[in-house]
Every structure is written in structure tokens, then in C-alpha cells.
């Protein structure tokens, strides 16, 4: 199970900046007058203010503000460990319309810091709903704000890059209290960048465990996976549950191990292949311990498959470099082209760092590119059973165009 993360919202009791309006706040350049009934605000590190109505937990949430363009899967997105340290702006306005349920959580304890919505949370209208989305946010101590002009905020992120921000949601007894905007701006400015942050340690599992659940189907829920043909060790840098389900459903017996597991310990489990999961943070920071492990697996000759953070750290282990993106890719509608076949697939993505394709060494082939910005979306090691992709082939949320990659991984183990 995942470790309890230190990446979470502060409670209302723990120092919400409420009090007299300071002179410094009066000088903030982007402030609009507080609308009547506004009991929440988003303050960015440049001083811009977005007033709104609070949802979810009461308190303060600090993080990097990004946007997600998916039209479905808000619960899966918020519970994706790759969103650790981030506040998600949903560009789709109708959030809450399918409610929430236990089956769609991608981890036990979400590591995202909160979310920003255009409209108030919609009442659920789905037979699968087990609870109201607002109740789900409260249960996971996630702070949210609605009533924000998310198109304006998305343009701000698109043009200026992902800023740091703070959401404050006042409890009912303080709903009309003053908010110290200057203090919130200072909090946003002082919050450390995700660049250089090793967040995989915050979301990885504490100890190895076996995964035995297959993918979900409409007529039967989560399937019992078929008899396993191969043993796969999945290194958990912040793995989503549906990745593990896809591996199991492809005929793999899956053993999940913590992020800092060494190559020697992995090889001692006698796997037929090794999987490198998605995860949050800077691959250069996590790579200080992950790259030596990956290099050890490469020397063994075992089939190796990585996605997202796993893809980035595989590239680094092979000698390439990574960098932080201007705004990242987050959504379920990103077109990617397979350069080997010419085929275009629509993919689910969630990453703020990218492999610098110009740094790929000889013997490493770029296999996929983004049709949005031509960035690197996949690599393969020439002549070896080693490949990775930047996007999320397991979806959840998102299209299933890329499920074939799990079969490709199994085929490499069959051949080996």
C-alpha cells in the first residue's frame, strides 16, 4: 500500500491566513474586489487573485497549478500519484456529474493538493456513483474552489507556464472573514519548485506486495486475471492501480516493489521482465537511486518496459537528459504518432518533465512523438527487449488506443 504522503493540504486549524487586510495586500496588482458570498480564493505567485466558492475540505492547499483537459475521469486524475504537489485546474466545466466510487481510485491516498473548477460540483447522475464528489474530496482532505474562470486561468498557464498557487477555503464560522492575500502570495512564492524534487519517495509502497486483480469490465467488475505466464516486477515510483491490472490481465504475475529497491534485490525475485511505473517529481532527483538500478536491470538482459517517469529515468540511465516543460501534458486527448508504423493514437498523459530527444545516445531510437509539440513520447534500445513511452497506455481516464503496449511487453518475455 502507498505511504502516507506529506504532500497534503493544511487544515483549517493549522494557520489559515485570516485577519485584517494588510497594506501589502492592497498593493497587489491583479486583485479584483471580493464578490459577495466568496468564501474561497486562489492566489498565484504573481499576485493574481481568483475568488470563488469553496468545495471539499476546509483549509489551505499549496502547490504547482496545472490544467487537465480530460472530459472524464476527474476522480482517477486526482488519485493519480503523478499529480503529487500539484493543484489541478479542470478545463471541462461539469465536474461531479458521475459522482465518485471506490472502484475508480487509482491509489489509496491521493497525493494531489486540490482542484480548481469552473462550476459548482454537479450532483451525481450515474448508476455507478457511490458518493457525491464533494464528499469524496472531504474524505481525502482535498481543498477545492469553484466559480473560477478556468479558461482565463488556463490561458495564464499556457502563456506564462505553471505557477505556484494557494487555495484557501474558509470554514462556515469564518466564511465572511478577511483573507490575508499578501500572506497567501508569499506562501506561493516561497513554495519550492517541482524541479529538483524527488516525490517518488512520498508515494511509493512501503514494502513489496503481490498484485492479483485484473481490469474492470461492465458486466463483472474487476476480473480475475488469467493464469500467469510470466513474473513481472513492477517498480513503484507512484504506480496507478490500473497499470498493475493491465499487467495482470496480460498474463503476468506482478510483484510490486518500492522505488528505492536495488537491481540486486529485483533480480533476486527471479522476474521474467521488469516494469518501471509512472510517478511524480523530477526524474533527475529520483534518478540518483533509480538510474543505477535501471542500469543493473539493463545488464541482466531482461525485458524492460517503462512509462511516464519510468520512461524518463530509463532515458537518463541510457545517457540522455531530461528537462522541465513550460506547462506539461495533462489530459486524455493527446495525439501521439508511432514513428515506426506511422499510426496515430490518442493518449492519456500526465507529465511536467520530458526527455530531450537531441540528447538520445547512439543505439537508442525515438519511437513516438507528440503531434502537439513534437516532444519525445517513446524510445527503444536497438536490438534489446527494452522500450518505454511517455504517455499512459493503461488510460484511466482516457482512451484505450495504447493497451497493445502491454501485449508487446509480454511478447518480448515470450521471446526471451
C-alpha positions as CSV (number, residue, x, y, z in Angstrom):
1,X,0.0,0.0,0.0
2,X,1.2,3.6,-0.6
3,X,2.9,5.5,2.1
4,X,1.0,8.3,3.7
5,X,2.2,11.4,1.8
6,X,3.5,14.6,3.3
7,X,2.0,16.3,0.2
8,X,-1.4,17.4,1.5
9,X,-3.5,20.4,2.4
10,X,-3.1,22.2,5.7
11,X,-6.1,22.0,8.0
12,X,-8.3,25.0,8.8
13,X,-7.0,24.8,12.3
14,X,-3.4,25.0,11.1
15,X,-2.9,28.6,10.4
16,X,-5.3,29.9,7.7
17,X,-4.2,33.5,7.0
18,X,-7.4,35.2,8.1
19,X,-7.4,38.6,9.7
20,X,-7.1,42.2,9.0
21,X,-6.3,43.2,5.4
22,X,-2.7,44.3,5.2
23,X,-1.4,47.4,3.3
24,X,0.8,45.0,1.3
25,X,-2.3,43.1,0.1
26,X,-3.9,46.4,-1.0
27,X,-0.9,46.9,-3.4
28,X,-1.3,43.5,-5.1
29,X,-1.5,44.2,-8.8
30,X,-4.1,41.7,-10.0
31,X,-6.7,41.9,-7.3
32,X,-10.4,42.2,-8.1
33,X,-13.0,43.1,-5.4
34,X,-14.1,40.2,-3.4
35,X,-17.6,39.1,-4.6
36,X,-20.4,38.7,-2.2
37,X,-20.5,35.1,-1.0
38,X,-16.9,34.3,-1.9
39,X,-15.6,32.1,0.9
40,X,-12.5,30.8,-1.1
41,X,-9.7,32.2,-3.2
42,X,-6.9,31.1,-5.4
43,X,-3.7,33.3,-5.1
44,X,-0.9,32.8,-7.6
45,X,2.8,33.6,-7.0
46,X,2.5,36.7,-9.4
47,X,-0.2,38.2,-7.1
48,X,-3.2,37.4,-9.3
49,X,-6.4,36.6,-7.4
50,X,-9.3,34.3,-8.4
51,X,-12.2,34.5,-6.0
52,X,-14.7,31.6,-5.7
53,X,-16.8,29.3,-3.6
54,X,-15.0,26.6,-1.6
55,X,-15.6,22.9,-2.0
56,X,-14.1,19.8,-0.5
57,X,-12.0,20.2,2.7
58,X,-11.6,23.4,4.6
59,X,-8.1,24.8,4.8
60,X,-5.2,25.8,2.7
61,X,-3.6,23.9,-0.2
62,X,-0.3,24.9,-1.8
63,X,1.2,23.6,-5.0
64,X,2.0,24.0,-8.7
65,X,-1.1,25.0,-10.6
66,X,-1.6,23.0,-13.8
67,X,-4.5,22.2,-16.1
68,X,-6.0,18.9,-17.3
69,X,-8.1,18.8,-20.5
70,X,-9.8,15.5,-20.0
71,X,-13.6,15.5,-20.3
72,X,-13.9,12.4,-18.0
73,X,-12.1,10.8,-15.1
74,X,-11.7,13.6,-12.6
75,X,-11.6,11.0,-9.8
76,X,-8.9,9.0,-11.5
77,X,-6.9,12.1,-12.2
78,X,-7.0,13.4,-8.6
79,X,-6.0,10.0,-7.3
80,X,-3.1,9.6,-9.8
81,X,0.1,9.7,-7.7
82,X,1.8,11.6,-10.6
83,X,-0.1,14.7,-9.5
84,X,1.7,14.9,-6.2
85,X,2.5,18.5,-5.3
86,X,0.0,19.9,-7.9
87,X,-3.3,21.7,-7.9
88,X,-5.4,20.6,-10.9
89,X,-7.4,23.0,-13.0
90,X,-10.1,21.1,-14.8
91,X,-10.9,22.7,-18.1
92,X,-14.1,20.7,-18.5
93,X,-16.8,22.5,-16.6
94,X,-19.1,19.7,-15.4
95,X,-17.1,18.1,-12.7
96,X,-19.0,15.8,-10.3
97,X,-21.6,14.6,-12.8
98,X,-20.8,10.9,-12.3
99,X,-20.1,11.2,-8.6
100,X,-17.4,9.1,-7.1
101,X,-16.9,5.4,-6.2
102,X,-14.4,3.1,-4.6
103,X,-13.6,1.3,-7.9
104,X,-12.1,4.4,-9.6
105,X,-9.5,5.4,-7.1
106,X,-6.0,4.9,-8.6
107,X,-4.3,4.9,-5.2
108,X,-5.3,4.6,-1.6
109,X,-4.4,8.2,-0.6
110,X,-4.4,10.9,-3.3
111,X,-1.2,13.0,-3.5
112,X,-2.7,15.9,-5.5
113,X,-3.1,19.0,-3.4
114,X,-6.5,20.2,-4.6
115,X,-8.5,21.3,-7.6
116,X,-10.0,24.3,-9.4
117,X,-13.4,24.2,-11.0
118,X,-15.5,26.4,-13.3
119,X,-18.9,25.5,-11.9
120,X,-20.1,24.2,-8.6
121,X,-19.8,20.5,-8.2
122,X,-22.6,18.7,-10.1
123,X,-24.9,16.3,-8.3
124,X,-24.1,12.7,-9.5
125,X,-26.2,11.2,-12.3
126,X,-24.6,7.8,-12.8
127,X,-25.6,4.3,-11.6
128,X,-22.0,3.7,-10.6
129,X,-21.9,6.7,-8.2
130,X,-21.3,5.6,-4.6
131,X,-20.9,9.1,-3.2
132,X,-21.1,12.8,-4.0
133,X,-17.8,14.1,-5.4
134,X,-17.7,16.8,-2.7
135,X,-17.9,14.1,-0.1
136,X,-15.0,12.3,-1.8
137,X,-12.9,15.4,-1.7
138,X,-13.6,15.9,2.0
139,X,-12.8,12.2,2.7
140,X,-9.4,12.7,1.2
141,X,-8.7,16.1,2.7
142,X,-8.6,17.8,-0.7
143,X,-9.3,21.5,-0.9
144,X,-11.2,22.8,-3.9
145,X,-12.5,26.1,-5.3
146,X,-15.4,26.6,-7.8
147,X,-16.6,29.6,-9.7
148,X,-13.2,30.3,-11.2
149,X,-12.8,31.5,-14.8
150,X,-10.8,28.4,-15.7
151,X,-10.4,29.5,-19.4
152,X,-8.7,32.6,-18.2
153,X,-6.5,30.6,-15.8
154,X,-5.7,28.0,-18.4
155,X,-4.5,30.8,-20.8
156,X,-2.4,32.2,-18.0
157,X,-0.7,28.8,-17.5
158,X,-0.4,28.2,-21.2
159,X,1.3,31.5,-21.9
160,X,3.3,32.0,-18.7
161,X,4.0,28.5,-17.5
162,X,2.7,26.6,-14.5
163,X,2.8,29.0,-11.4
164,X,2.8,28.2,-7.8
165,X,-0.6,28.9,-6.1
166,X,-2.5,28.7,-2.9
167,X,-6.2,27.8,-2.5
168,X,-7.9,28.9,0.7
169,X,-11.4,27.6,1.7
170,X,-12.8,29.2,4.8
171,X,-15.0,27.1,7.2
172,X,-18.6,28.2,7.8
173,X,-17.7,30.1,11.0
174,X,-15.1,32.2,9.2
175,X,-16.8,32.4,5.8
176,X,-17.1,36.2,5.9
177,X,-13.7,36.8,7.5
178,X,-11.0,38.7,5.8
179,X,-8.3,36.8,3.9
180,X,-4.6,37.9,4.2
181,X,-3.9,37.9,0.4
182,X,-0.3,39.1,0.9
183,X,0.4,36.2,3.2
184,X,-1.0,33.7,0.7
185,X,1.0,35.2,-2.1
186,X,4.2,34.9,0.0
187,X,3.3,31.3,0.7
188,X,3.0,30.6,-3.1
189,X,6.3,32.4,-3.8
190,X,8.2,30.5,-1.1
191,X,6.8,27.1,-2.1
192,X,9.7,25.1,-3.7
193,X,9.6,24.2,-7.4
194,X,8.9,20.7,-8.5
195,X,12.2,20.9,-10.4
196,X,14.7,19.1,-8.3
197,X,12.0,17.4,-6.2
198,X,12.1,13.6,-5.5
199,X,8.4,12.9,-4.9
200,X,8.5,9.2,-5.7
201,X,9.6,8.5,-2.1
202,X,6.4,10.2,-1.0
203,X,4.0,8.0,-2.9
204,X,5.8,4.6,-3.3
205,X,4.8,1.5,-1.4
206,X,6.5,0.7,1.9
207,X,7.2,-3.0,1.2
208,X,6.9,-5.5,-1.7
209,X,3.5,-7.0,-2.4
210,X,1.7,-9.1,-4.9
211,X,-1.0,-7.7,-7.2
212,X,-3.7,-10.1,-8.3
213,X,-6.6,-8.0,-9.7
214,X,-7.4,-7.7,-13.4
215,X,-9.1,-4.9,-15.4
216,X,-12.6,-3.7,-14.8
217,X,-15.5,-4.8,-17.1
218,X,-19.0,-3.6,-17.2
219,X,-20.6,-7.0,-16.7
220,X,-18.4,-8.3,-13.9
221,X,-16.4,-5.5,-12.2
222,X,-12.7,-6.3,-11.7
223,X,-11.8,-9.5,-13.4
224,X,-9.9,-12.4,-12.1
225,X,-6.7,-12.4,-14.2
226,X,-5.8,-15.3,-16.4
227,X,-3.2,-17.9,-15.4
228,X,0.1,-16.1,-15.3
229,X,2.7,-16.9,-18.0
230,X,5.4,-14.6,-16.7
231,X,6.6,-13.0,-13.5
232,X,6.9,-9.2,-13.7
233,X,8.5,-7.0,-11.0
234,X,6.9,-3.5,-11.1
235,X,9.0,-0.8,-9.6
236,X,6.5,1.6,-7.9
237,X,7.5,5.3,-8.4
238,X,3.8,6.2,-7.9
239,X,2.1,3.4,-9.9
240,X,-1.6,3.7,-10.8
241,X,-3.6,0.6,-9.9
242,X,-4.9,0.2,-13.5
243,X,-1.3,-0.3,-14.7
244,X,-1.0,-3.2,-12.4
245,X,-4.4,-4.5,-13.6
246,X,-3.3,-4.3,-17.2
247,X,-0.2,-6.3,-16.5
248,X,-2.1,-8.9,-14.6
249,X,-4.8,-9.2,-17.4
250,X,-2.0,-9.6,-19.9
251,X,-0.9,-12.8,-18.2
252,X,1.6,-11.5,-15.7
253,X,2.2,-12.4,-12.0
254,X,3.0,-9.0,-10.6
255,X,5.2,-8.2,-7.7
256,X,5.3,-4.5,-6.8
257,X,8.5,-3.2,-5.1
258,X,9.3,0.2,-3.6
259,X,11.1,2.9,-5.6
260,X,14.5,2.5,-3.9
261,X,14.7,-1.3,-4.5
262,X,18.1,-2.2,-5.9
263,X,18.8,-4.2,-9.1
264,X,20.2,-7.0,-7.0
265,X,17.0,-7.3,-4.9
266,X,14.9,-7.2,-8.0
267,X,16.9,-9.9,-9.8
268,X,16.7,-12.0,-6.6
269,X,13.0,-12.2,-7.2
270,X,13.7,-14.1,-10.5
271,X,11.5,-11.9,-12.8
272,X,10.9,-12.6,-16.5
273,X,10.6,-8.8,-17.0
274,X,10.8,-5.5,-15.1
275,X,8.3,-2.7,-15.3
276,X,9.1,1.0,-14.4
277,X,6.0,2.8,-13.3
278,X,4.8,6.4,-13.6
279,X,5.3,8.8,-10.8
280,X,5.7,12.5,-9.8
281,X,8.6,14.9,-9.5
282,X,11.9,15.5,-11.2
283,X,13.4,12.4,-12.9
284,X,16.9,13.8,-12.2
285,X,16.2,13.8,-8.5
286,X,14.6,10.3,-8.4
287,X,17.2,9.1,-10.8
288,X,20.0,9.4,-8.2
289,X,19.0,5.9,-6.9
290,X,16.7,4.7,-9.8
291,X,19.3,5.1,-12.6
292,X,21.8,2.7,-11.1
293,X,19.0,0.2,-10.5
294,X,17.9,0.5,-14.1
295,X,21.4,0.1,-15.4
296,X,21.7,-3.1,-13.4
297,X,18.5,-4.4,-15.0
298,X,19.8,-3.5,-18.5
299,X,22.9,-5.5,-17.9
300,X,20.8,-8.5,-17.0
301,X,19.2,-8.6,-20.4
302,X,15.7,-8.9,-19.1
303,X,12.8,-7.3,-21.0
304,X,12.1,-3.8,-19.6
305,X,9.1,-1.5,-20.1
306,X,8.7,2.0,-18.6
307,X,6.1,4.6,-18.8
308,X,6.0,8.3,-17.8
309,X,8.6,8.8,-15.0
310,X,9.9,5.3,-15.7
311,X,10.4,6.3,-19.4
312,X,12.3,9.4,-18.4
313,X,14.6,7.6,-16.0
314,X,15.2,4.8,-18.5
315,X,16.3,7.5,-21.0
316,X,18.6,9.0,-18.3
317,X,20.0,5.6,-17.4
318,X,20.9,5.2,-21.1
319,X,22.7,8.6,-21.2
320,X,20.0,11.1,-22.2
321,X,18.9,14.1,-20.3
322,X,15.5,15.4,-19.2
323,X,14.1,18.9,-18.6
324,X,11.1,20.6,-17.1
325,X,8.4,21.6,-19.6
326,X,6.9,25.0,-20.0
327,X,3.4,23.7,-19.0
328,X,3.4,19.9,-19.4
329,X,1.0,17.5,-20.9
330,X,-2.1,16.6,-18.9
331,X,-5.3,15.2,-20.4
332,X,-6.9,12.3,-22.2
333,X,-6.8,13.7,-25.7
334,X,-3.1,13.9,-26.7
335,X,-2.3,12.6,-30.2
336,X,1.0,10.6,-30.5
337,X,2.5,9.2,-33.6
338,X,4.3,5.8,-33.7
339,X,7.3,6.7,-36.0
340,X,7.9,3.0,-36.8
341,X,4.4,2.4,-38.2
342,X,3.0,5.9,-38.9
343,X,0.0,5.1,-36.8
344,X,-1.5,7.9,-34.6
345,X,-3.0,7.0,-31.2
346,X,-4.9,9.3,-28.9
347,X,-3.3,9.0,-25.4
348,X,-3.8,9.9,-21.8
349,X,-0.9,11.9,-20.4
350,X,0.2,13.5,-17.1
351,X,3.8,14.8,-17.0
352,X,5.7,18.0,-16.5
353,X,9.1,16.8,-17.5
354,X,10.3,15.4,-20.8
355,X,13.2,13.6,-22.4
356,X,15.4,15.8,-24.6
357,X,15.3,13.9,-27.9
358,X,18.5,15.6,-29.0
359,X,20.4,14.0,-26.2
360,X,19.5,10.4,-27.0
361,X,22.7,8.5,-27.5
362,X,23.6,6.2,-30.4
363,X,21.8,2.9,-30.2
364,X,18.6,4.5,-28.7
365,X,15.8,5.1,-31.2
366,X,13.0,7.6,-30.7
367,X,9.8,5.6,-31.5
368,X,7.0,8.1,-30.7
369,X,6.4,11.8,-30.9
370,X,3.7,14.2,-29.7
371,X,1.7,15.8,-32.5
372,X,1.1,18.8,-30.3
373,X,4.7,19.9,-29.8
374,X,6.9,17.2,-31.4
375,X,8.3,16.2,-28.0
376,X,9.7,12.7,-27.3
377,X,6.9,10.2,-26.4
378,X,8.8,6.9,-26.7
379,X,12.2,5.2,-27.1
380,X,13.6,1.8,-27.7
381,X,17.0,0.3,-27.2
382,X,18.2,-1.1,-30.5
383,X,18.5,-4.8,-30.6
384,X,17.4,-5.2,-27.0
385,X,13.9,-6.0,-25.4
386,X,13.8,-2.5,-23.9
387,X,11.2,0.2,-24.6
388,X,9.3,3.0,-22.9
389,X,6.6,5.6,-23.6
390,X,5.9,9.0,-22.1
391,X,2.1,8.6,-22.0
392,X,-0.2,6.3,-20.0
393,X,-1.2,3.2,-22.0
394,X,-3.4,2.0,-19.1
395,X,-5.7,5.1,-19.5
396,X,-8.0,5.5,-16.5
397,X,-9.0,8.1,-17.5
398,X,-8.6,8.1,-21.2
399,X,-8.8,6.2,-24.5
400,X,-7.5,2.6,-24.8
401,X,-5.6,3.0,-28.0
402,X,-2.3,2.1,-26.4
403,X,-3.3,-1.1,-24.5
404,X,-1.3,-3.0,-27.1
405,X,1.9,-2.0,-25.4
406,X,1.3,-4.4,-22.6
407,X,0.9,-7.2,-25.1
408,X,4.2,-6.1,-26.7
409,X,5.9,-6.3,-23.4
410,X,4.5,-9.9,-22.9
411,X,5.7,-10.8,-26.4
412,X,9.2,-9.8,-25.5
413,X,9.1,-12.0,-22.4
414,X,7.7,-14.9,-24.6
415,X,10.6,-14.5,-27.0
416,X,13.2,-14.2,-24.2
